[in-house]
Amino acid sequence: MSPKSTITAVPRPSPDFTDRAYWAGTIKMALSRFFVLQVLHDGPAHGYDIARAVERTTNGCCSPSEGALYPTLREFEQGGYLTSDTQVVSGRERKVYTLTAKGREAFRVGLAAWMDATSALLETGRTAEIRAGKEGNCSC
């Protein structure tokens, strides 16, 4: 009989929720996917143009790397949200991506969800400012 080996999990350190970089990274990861759909909602594009358009549209907030963009495009294509077609542009082959009807619906649903979240965040910000003002004006 061979001895059983025990695998123990190494605990991961907890994220620093007071670090703005943590929140920025979390937001950028989710927003980048949405803005890929937004760029393609405006019309077909190839990978490099998609990445630059996302960066331009978000004023640099979201700048998808190739390592993040192409897996996202593959996932969208496998899910039926977009199609790709290989075209020759300036003597080079490039995949041009186009949203499907399902991809356009995903964009509309995503936009509505982000708008709901944005409204909630704005209201939370206003409430926090009011509370901060009341705390600072205590007349006790």
N, C-alpha and C positions, 0 to 999 in steps of 0.2 A: 504494500500500500504506500502510495506517495503522500507526503505531507501536503495539506492544503495551504496554499499561499493566501495571505490576506492582503487585500488591496485597501488602503486607507486613502480617503480623499484629503487632499491638502486644501485647507480653507483658503478661499480667495479673500483678499482684503476688501473691506467694504468701500464703495466709492466715497469720495469726499463731496458730499452734497452742498458744501459751501463754496466749492470751486466752480467759478463761472464756466471754465473749460468743459467740465462734465456736462452741464446743461447745454452748452453750445453744441457739443458733439452729438448729444442725443437728438437735439432739434434738427441739426443739419442732416443727420442720417435719414430721418423721416421725411424732411422737406425735399431732399434731393430726389427721392423717388417720385414725389408729387410733381416736382418741376420738370422731370423728364417727360412725364405725361403732358404737362402744359406746353412744353416746347413742341412736342409732336402733334399736339392739338392744333397748333398754328400751321403745321405742314410737315411733309416728309423731310428727314435729315439724316446725315451719317453721324457716326459716333463723335468725332472731333467737334463737329458743328453743334451737336446736342450739348456736349460738355461746356463749350464756350457760351452758348445761349443761356444755359442754366446759370452760369457764373454772371453773365451780363444782367439777366433778369433779376437776380437776387442781390445785385450790387456787391458781388463777391462773398456773400454770406454762405452760399453753397457752391462748392467747386468740386464736382465729382471727379475722382481719379479714374484712370482706365480700370484699375483693379476693382472699383466699385461700380462703374458705369456698365461695363460689358456683362457682368453677371446679372445685373438688373434688367438689361435689355433682353438677355436670353430668357430670364424668368417671365418677363412680360410676353415674349414671343411664345413660349411654351404654354402659357395660360390663355393664349388667343387674343391678347390685348393689342398686339401689333404684328405686322408682317415685315419681312425683310426681303430685299431684292438686291442682288449684286450688280453694280453698274461700274463702268469704266469712266473715271473722271481724271482728266489730265494724264492719261496713260496708266493710271493706277486703279486696281479694283477696290471698290468700297461697298460696304453694305449700307443701303439706304433703308431706313426704318419708317414705317407708315402705321398710324393708328388704325385699328379696326373699329367697327361700331361698338364692340365691347370695350375697347380702349377709350373711346370717347365717353361712354357711360361711366367708366372708372374715373375719368377726369372729373366729370360733373359731380359724382358722388364724393370724390376726394375733396373737391373745392367746397362743397357744402359742409363736409365734416371739419375742414380747416377753418371755415368761416365761423362755425359754431364755437370751435375752440378759441378762436381769436376774440369773439364777443365775450366769452367767459373770462379770458385773460384780461381784457380791457376793463371789465366790470370789477374783477379782483384787484386790479391796479388802482382803480378809482376808490374802492372801499379801503384799501391799504393806505392810500394817501389821506383819506378822511380820518381814519383811525390814528395815523401818525400825527395829524394836525391836532386832534383832540388830546392826545397824550402829551403833546408839547405845550398845550395851552391850559394845563390844569391850574385851577385857581384855588387849590386847597391850602 
